[in-house]
Amino acid sequence: MKKVAIVGCGGSGKSYLARELGRILDAPVTHLDAAFYDDAWNALPMEKFAALQQDLVAQPKWVIDGNYNSTLQIRLEACDTVVLMDVSTVAALYGIFSRQIRHGAGHKGNGVHNRIHWGVIKYVATYRRKMRPRVMAKIEEFASGRADVVLLRNRRQTRRWLRKVAVEHR
């Protein structure tokens, strides 16, 4: 496991998993929210964002967390492992609100990018119905059969999987 793409709903634990996995694998971690948005929440132009990801995935080791369905193919074609944080809607909503309470709003430099507004709540609330099927289709098309696909359905399962990975990479 050298190149890991982590996807899933906001509030599912992608950034936590990325930080821990990067530490275990001794791999650089990129949080796509930090690459896409500046401190004033201005978005990087999509062509520059795609080019940045092409550069990132060309590296020998990496862990990248984030959705960005429009550029997901770049990461899926380059990874050897894709992790889908497949938590329930309730767990994801809890995740975004508890993160806001713990860390406050704004960019925190550790993968925590908080900006809760109606659009974010709606995205998280409808992710399993609207976005998950699209993500699953892309995983099937661009990663299945070539990369290991790991589905993690809750935080306990995530911690258990991280312990297993840590033992395997000692």
ROTI-525582 format. One record per residue: z, y, x of N, C-alpha, C, CB in turn. Coordinates in steps of 0.2 Angstrom, whole numbers, padded with zeros to 4 digits, always signed. Atoms other than C-alpha are relative to their C-alpha. Glycine has a CB too. Example, Ala and Ser with C-alpha at 12.3 -4.5 7.8 and 13.67 -1.06 7.14 Angstrom:
BEGIN
+0000-0006+0004+0039-0022+0062+0000+0006+0004+0006+0000-0005/-0001-0006-0004+0036-0005+0068+0003+0005-0004-0007+0002+0002/
//
This chain:
BEGIN
+0000-0006+0004+0000+0000+0000+0000+0006+0005+0006+0000-0005/+0000-0006-0004-0006+0016+0009-0003+0006-0004-0005-0002+0006/+0003-0005+0004-0015+0026-0004+0001-0001-0007-0008+0001+0001/-0003+0001+0007-0006+0028-0021-0002+0006-0004+0007-0001+0001/+0001-0005+0005-0012+0038-0036+0005-0001-0006-0007+0000-0003/-0005+0001+0006+0002+0041-0049-0002+0005-0005+0007+0002+0003/+0002-0003+0006-0003+0046-0066+0005-0001-0006-0007-0001-0002/-0004+0001+0006+0006+0048-0083+0002+0006-0003+0006-0004+0002/-0002-0006+0004+0013+0060-0096+0004+0004+0004+0003-0002-0006/-0005-0004-0003+0022+0075-0091+0007-0002-0002-0001+0008-0003/-0007+0003+0001+0041+0071-0090+0001-0007+0001+0001+0002-0007/+0000+0007-0001+0037+0053-0086+0004-0002+0007-0006-0003+0000/-0003+0002-0007+0044+0054-0068-0005-0001+0005+0004-0007-0001/+0005+0001-0005+0028+0055-0058+0003+0003+0007-0006+0004-0002/-0002-0004-0006+0035+0068-0046+0006-0004+0004+0002+0007-0001/-0005+0004-0003+0051+0058-0043-0002-0006+0004+0006-0002-0005/+0002+0006-0003+0042+0042-0040-0004+0002+0006-0005-0003-0005/+0004-0002-0006+0030+0051-0028+0004+0002+0006-0005+0006-0002/-0005-0001-0005+0044+0058-0018+0003-0006+0003+0005+0005-0002/-0004+0006-0003+0053+0042-0016-0005-0005+0003+0003-0004-0006/+0005+0004-0003+0037+0032-0013-0003+0003+0007-0006-0001-0005/+0002-0003-0006+0031+0044+0000+0006-0001+0006-0001+0008-0001/-0005+0001-0005+0048+0042+0009+0000-0007+0002+0007+0002-0003/+0000+0007-0002+0047+0023+0008-0006-0002+0004+0000-0004-0006/+0007+0002-0003+0029+0022+0014-0001+0004+0006-0005+0000-0005/+0001-0004-0005+0031+0036+0026-0007+0003+0000+0001-0003+0007/+0006-0002+0002+0016+0044+0018+0001+0007-0003-0004-0004-0005/+0000-0007+0003+0012+0063+0014-0001-0001-0008-0005+0004+0003/+0000+0000+0007+0015+0067-0004-0003+0007-0002+0007-0001-0003/+0003-0006+0003+0004+0079-0014+0002+0000-0008-0007+0000+0001/-0001-0001+0007+0010+0085-0031-0006+0005-0003+0007+0004-0002/+0006-0004+0002-0006+0091-0040+0001+0006-0003-0005-0004-0004/-0001-0006+0003+0002+0104-0050+0001+0006+0005+0007-0001-0004/-0001-0005-0005+0007+0113-0034-0006+0002+0004+0005-0003+0006/+0007-0002-0003-0011+0112-0027-0004+0004-0005-0003-0007+0001/+0004-0003+0005-0018+0118-0044+0002+0007-0002-0001-0005-0006/-0003-0006+0002-0007+0132-0048+0003+0004+0006+0005-0001-0006/-0004-0005-0005-0001+0147-0037+0007+0002-0004-0004+0006+0002/-0007-0002+0003+0016+0155-0040+0000+0004-0006+0004+0004+0006/+0000-0004+0006+0010+0166-0054-0004-0005-0005-0004+0006+0001/+0003+0005+0005+0003+0150-0063-0008+0001-0001+0003+0001-0007/+0007-0001+0000-0015+0155-0059-0003-0007+0003-0003+0006+0004/+0003+0007-0002-0027+0139-0058-0005+0001+0005-0003-0003-0007/+0005+0000-0005-0037+0135-0043-0007-0002-0004+0001-0006+0005/+0007+0001+0003-0056+0135-0048-0001-0008+0001-0006+0004+0003/+0000+0007+0001-0060+0117-0053-0004-0003+0006-0004-0002-0006/+0004+0002-0006-0074+0115-0039+0004+0000+0006-0006+0004+0001/-0004+0000-0006-0061+0120-0026+0006-0006+0000+0003+0007+0001/-0005+0005+0002-0048+0108-0034-0003-0007+0002+0003+0001-0007/+0003+0006-0001-0060+0094-0033-0001-0001+0008-0007-0001-0004/+0001+0001-0007-0065+0097-0015+0007-0001+0004-0003+0007+0003/-0007+0001-0003-0046+0098-0010+0002-0007-0001+0005+0005-0003/-0002+0007+0001-0043+0081-0018-0005-0005+0005-0001-0002-0007/+0005+0004-0005-0059+0074-0008+0003+0000+0007-0007+0003+0000/-0003+0000-0007-0050+0080+0008+0006-0004+0000+0001+0007+0002/-0006+0003+0000-0034+0073+0003-0001-0008+0000+0004+0002-0006/+0001+0008+0001-0040+0055-0002-0004-0002+0007-0004-0001-0006/+0003+0002-0006-0050+0055+0015+0005-0002+0005-0005+0005+0002/-0006+0001-0005-0033+0054+0024+0002-0008+0000+0006+0004-0001/-0002+0007+0000-0027+0036+0030+0006-0002-0005+0002-0002+0007/-0006+0002+0004-0011+0037+0020+0002+0006-0005+0007-0002+0004/-0002-0005+0005-0006+0047+0004+0003-0003-0006-0006+0004-0001/-0003+0001+0007+0004+0048-0012-0002+0006-0004+0008-0002+0000/+0002-0006+0004-0004+0059-0025+0003-0001-0007-0007+0002+0000/-0003+0000+0007+0005+0063-0042-0004+0005-0004+0007+0000+0000/+0002-0005+0004-0003+0071-0056-0006-0003-0005-0003+0006+0003/+0005+0002+0005-0015+0069-0071-0007+0003+0002+0002+0001-0007/+0006-0004-0001-0030+0081-0071-0006-0005-0001+0000+0003+0007/+0005+0005+0002-0042+0069-0080-0007+0001+0003+0000-0001-0007/+0007-0002-0002-0057+0079-0075-0001-0002+0007-0001+0007-0001/+0001+0002-0007-0054+0074-0056+0003-0007+0001+0003+0005+0004/-0003+0007-0001-0045+0057-0059-0004-0005+0004+0002-0003-0006/+0004+0004-0003-0060+0048-0053+0000+0000+0007-0007+0001-0003/+0000-0001-0007-0059+0055-0036+0006-0004+0003+0001+0007+0002/-0006+0003-0002-0041+0048-0034-0001-0008-0001+0006+0002-0003/+0001+0007+0001-0045+0031-0042-0005-0004+0004-0002-0001-0008/+0005+0004-0004-0060+0027-0032+0003-0001+0007-0007+0004+0000/-0003+0000-0007-0050+0030-0016+0007-0004+0001+0001+0007+0003/-0007+0002+0000-0033+0023-0020+0000-0008+0001+0004+0001-0006/-0001+0007+0000-0027+0005-0016+0005-0002-0005+0002-0002+0007/-0005+0001+0005-0013+0007-0029+0000+0005-0005+0007-0002+0003/+0000-0005+0005-0013+0016-0045+0006-0002-0004-0006+0001-0005/-0006+0001+0004+0004+0018-0054-0001+0005-0007+0006+0002+0004/+0000-0004+0007+0004+0023-0073+0007+0000-0002-0005-0003-0005/-0006-0001+0003+0020+0030-0079-0001+0000-0007+0004+0007+0003/+0002+0001+0007+0019+0023-0096+0006+0000-0004-0004-0007-0001/-0006+0000+0004+0035+0029-0104-0001+0002-0007+0005+0005+0004/+0001-0002+0007+0038+0032-0122+0000+0008-0001+0006-0002-0004/+0000-0007+0001+0035+0049-0130+0007+0003+0000-0004+0001-0007/-0007-0003+0000+0053+0052-0133+0003+0000+0007+0005-0005-0004/-0002-0001-0006+0057+0048-0115-0003+0006+0004-0001-0007+0004/+0004-0005-0003+0043+0060-0109+0003+0007-0002-0007-0001-0001/-0003-0006+0002+0050+0074-0120+0007+0001+0003+0000+0000-0008/-0006-0001-0003+0067+0071-0114-0001+0002+0007+0004-0007+0000/+0002-0002-0007+0060+0072-0096-0001+0007+0001-0005-0005+0002/+0002-0007-0001+0052+0089-0098+0006+0004-0002-0006+0002-0004/-0005-0004+0002+0067+0096-0107+0006+0000+0005+0003-0001-0007/-0005+0001-0005+0080+0089-0095-0001+0003+0007+0002-0008+0001/+0002-0003-0006+0070+0094-0080+0001+0008+0000-0007-0002+0002/-0001-0007+0001+0070+0112-0087+0007+0002+0001-0003+0002-0007/-0007-0001+0000+0089+0111-0089+0003+0000+0007+0004-0004-0005/-0003+0001-0007+0092+0104-0071-0003+0005+0005-0002-0007+0002/+0003-0004-0005+0080+0115-0062-0002+0007-0002-0007-0004+0003/+0003-0007+0002+0075+0130-0072-0007+0000+0000+0003+0005+0004/+0007-0001+0000+0058+0137-0074-0003+0002+0007-0002+0005-0005/+0003-0002-0006+0045+0140-0060-0002-0006+0004+0004+0005+0003/+0002+0005-0006+0039+0131-0044+0006-0001+0004-0006+0003+0004/-0006+0002-0004+0053+0122-0035-0002-0003+0007+0004-0004-0003/+0002+0002-0006+0043+0116-0020+0001-0008+0001+0003+0003+0005/-0001+0007-0001+0047+0098-0022-0003-0005-0006+0008-0002+0000/+0004+0003+0005+0035+0093-0036+0002+0002-0007+0001-0007+0001/-0002-0002+0007+0045+0101-0050-0003+0007-0001+0008+0001+0001/+0004-0005+0002+0034+0113-0059+0001+0001-0007-0008+0000+0002/-0002-0001+0007+0042+0119-0075-0003+0006-0003+0008+0000+0000/+0003-0005+0004+0033+0129-0088+0000-0003-0007-0006+0003+0003/+0000+0003+0006+0038+0123-0105-0003+0006-0005+0007-0002-0003/+0002-0004+0006+0028+0131-0120-0003-0005-0005-0006+0006+0003/+0003+0004+0006+0020+0125-0136-0005-0005+0003-0002+0004-0005/+0005+0004-0002+0005+0118-0127+0002-0006+0004-0005+0004+0005/-0003+0005-0004+0015+0108-0115+0004-0005-0004+0005+0002+0006/-0004+0004+0005+0026+0101-0129-0005-0004-0004+0005+0004-0005/+0006+0004+0004+0010+0096-0139-0003-0005+0004-0005+0005-0003/+0003+0005-0005+0002+0088-0124+0004-0006+0001-0001+0003+0007/-0004+0006-0001+0017+0077-0121+0001-0004-0006+0007+0003+0003/-0001+0004+0006+0020+0073-0139-0006-0004-0002+0002+0005-0005/+0006+0004+0002+0002+0067-0141-0003-0004+0005-0005+0005-0003/+0003+0003-0006-0001+0060-0124-0002-0007-0001+0005+0000+0006/+0001+0007+0001+0001+0042-0129-0006-0002-0005+0006-0004-0003/+0005+0001+0005-0011+0044-0143-0007+0002+0002+0002+0003-0007/+0006-0003-0002-0024+0055-0136-0002-0001+0008+0001+0008-0001/+0002+0000-0007-0024+0055-0117+0001-0007+0003+0004+0005+0004/-0001+0006-0003-0017+0038-0112-0006-0005-0001+0006-0004-0004/+0006+0004+0000-0033+0029-0119-0005+0002+0005-0002+0000-0007/+0005-0002-0005-0044+0040-0108+0002-0002+0007-0001+0008-0001/-0002+0002-0007-0033+0037-0093-0001-0007+0001+0007+0002+0001/+0001+0008-0001-0033+0018-0096-0007-0001+0001+0003-0003-0006/+0007+0002+0000-0052+0018-0098-0002+0002+0007-0004+0004-0005/+0002-0001-0007-0054+0027-0081+0003-0004+0005+0002+0008+0001/-0003+0005-0005-0042+0016-0072-0004-0007-0001+0008-0002-0002/+0004+0006+0000-0052+0001-0079-0007+0001+0003-0001-0002-0008/+0006-0001-0003-0068+0009-0074+0000+0001+0008-0003+0006-0003/+0000-0002-0007-0064+0015-0057+0005-0003+0005+0001+0007+0001/-0005+0003-0005-0049+0006-0050+0001-0008-0001+0007+0003-0001/-0002+0007+0001-0047-0011-0059-0004-0005+0004-0001-0001-0008/+0004+0005-0004-0052-0026-0049+0000+0002+0008-0006-0001-0002/+0000-0003-0007-0051-0015-0033+0006+0002+0003-0005+0005+0001/-0007-0002-0002-0034-0008-0033+0005-0003-0004+0000+0008-0001/-0006+0003+0004-0017-0014-0038+0002+0005-0006+0006-0002+0004/-0002-0004+0005-0012-0007-0055+0007-0002-0002-0006+0000-0006/-0007+0001+0002+0006-0005-0059+0002+0005-0006+0005+0002+0006/-0002-0003+0006+0012+0000-0076+0008+0000+0000-0003-0003-0007/-0007-0001+0001+0030+0007-0077+0002+0003-0006+0003+0004+0007/-0001-0002+0007+0037+0009-0094+0007+0004-0001+0000-0006-0005/-0006-0003+0001+0054+0016-0091+0003+0002+0007+0005-0003-0005/-0003-0002-0006+0065+0024-0078+0004-0006+0004+0005+0005-0001/-0003+0006-0003+0075+0008-0075-0005-0005+0004+0004-0004-0005/+0005+0004-0003+0059-0002-0072-0003+0004+0007-0006-0001-0005/+0003-0004-0006+0053+0012-0060+0005-0001+0006+0000+0008-0002/-0005+0001-0005+0069+0011-0050+0000-0007+0003+0007+0002-0002/+0000+0007-0002+0068-0008-0049-0006-0001+0004+0000-0005-0006/+0006+0001-0004+0050-0007-0043+0000+0004+0007-0006+0003-0004/-0001-0004-0006+0054+0006-0030+0005-0004+0005+0004+0007-0001/-0004+0005-0004+0068-0006-0023-0004-0006+0003+0006-0003-0004/+0005+0006-0002+0055-0020-0022-0005+0003+0005-0004-0003-0006/+0004-0003-0005+0043-0009-0013+0004+0002+0007-0003+0007-0003/-0003-0002-0006+0056-0003-0001+0002-0007+0004+0007+0003-0002/-0001+0006-0003+0061-0021+0003-0007-0003+0004+0003-0006-0005/+0007+0003-0003+0042-0026+0006-0002+0005+0006-0005+0000-0005/+0002-0004-0006+0040-0011+0018+0005+0002+0005-0003+0007-0003/-0004-0001-0005+0054-0012+0029-0003-0002+0007+0007-0005-0001/
//
